[in-house]
Amino acid sequence: MPVSQARTKRWTRLEYERLIDLGAFGPEDRLELLAGQLVVREPQGRPHSTGIRLVAGTLRAAFGPDWNIEAQLPIALDEESEPEPDVAMVAGGPRDYLASHPTRPALVVEIALTSLALDRGEKASIYARARVADYWIVNLVDNLLEVYREPQPDPDAPSGWRYASTTTLRRGDAVTPLALPHWSIPVSDLLL
């Protein structure tokens, strides 16, 4: 008797958005589209939500009104990925995105507790594939900041891309966003 393997369906970003428009998912369905797969997002515990508030507030102060600092809102990276990063920095204001979600964030930040492996692996590869030049992980497990830069192809990475440069920063260090090269942010402002 032949053995059948379970098959999964890969979703496109347009199919996913159509399902949202049709009401297939409610607010309690905390999903994001990653490389064609619907992935359940990390629950919002107090450390995670505090981390989002700290990072968003720090970036708003640094970047000012010409940038839109988004918390857990969709980014249309490519045809099969529409993640909702914990914090994303995009040029312009909210009304600039009435017709579509932002596609080219200048900076993406994930706050990681239980999602650390996902954020370092599949999400990092997806962001690298979309050529997000500046990707940060606020690592709540080890209480440090991981900075990923220089996206490059890598056939062994989950989505075929990875970051060539990874830097680990701790309290007492400072980080300079690529989009704001004259500004230095104390890492302690981003950590709990």
Secondary structure, DSSP 8 states (H G I E B T S, - for coil): ------------HHHHHHHHHTT-S-TT--EEEETTEEEE-----HHHHHHHHHHHHHHHHHH-TTEEEESS-----BTTBB---SEEEEES-GGGGSSS-----SEEEEEESTTHHHIIIIIHHHHHHTT-SEEEEEETTTTEEEEEEEEEE-TTSTTSEEEEEEEEE-TT-EE--TT-TT--EEGGGT--
